[in-house]
Amino acid sequence: MRYQIRPVKLNKYFPPNDELALRIAQLCILREDHLLELRGITIDSAGELDEKFEEWRSLYFFRKSARTINEIRRAISGMGTLRQYKQLLNSDPKERTRIRKLTSELDKEYEHVKNLGDNVGAHILHQHLKTTLNDLDASWEGFLQIGEIAGQVHYKFAGEIVLAMLVPNVPERDRRANFESLLRRMASKSSVIELIDRIFALYRRARKL
């Protein structure tokens, strides 16, 4: 697939004391975060990383993505009150309709991951972890890797705890498949990247960048 690389003068794209430019820059950063997270969730192999953290990698990126989706939603919601953003949308009625539809889909996507993000996002909530541990049955099991140096020690059982928080009350034989289905569904339904790309394209066109 062909692509182009173009130079970007940051102070031209994002001028000082420009609230809309500030919000667009925030969305650009969050877009790259989310794209990396989606790849981290769905990639078949991460080479040397997977040699040591195979079971943890998808869990980690999933947790990060839940938080990022929430940040993107909040950023777009905050931008909606700006006069400049309203003018930007009104400059192209067709794109305005599409962006509003994608924004609505983002709200639905957020509801899908809200509880997951709250429970196993950047911060493990004490109460949910407490409930999970109290309800664990004897079939849950993980591994502890012990080595002579810190880099060789891995608490692999931590991944099983997070998995138990994500798919509680699922029979042991179905847990991995259930979690992988959850990841695929989340990745395939993600409208976040398209939404940000359309907003940024409209921003570039309106400002002749």
Buried (B, 14 or more C-beta within 10 A) or exposed (E): EEEEEEEEEEEEBBEEEEBBBBBBBBBBEBBEBBBBBBEBBBBEEBEEEBEBBEBBBBBBBBBBBBBBBBBBBEBBEEBEEBEBBEEBBEEBEEBBEBBEEBBEBBEEBBEBBBEBBBBBBEEBEEEBBEBBEEEEEEEBEBEEEEEEEEEEEBEBEBBBBBBBBBBBEBEEEEBEEBBEEBBEEBBEEBBBBBBBBBBBEBBEEBBEE
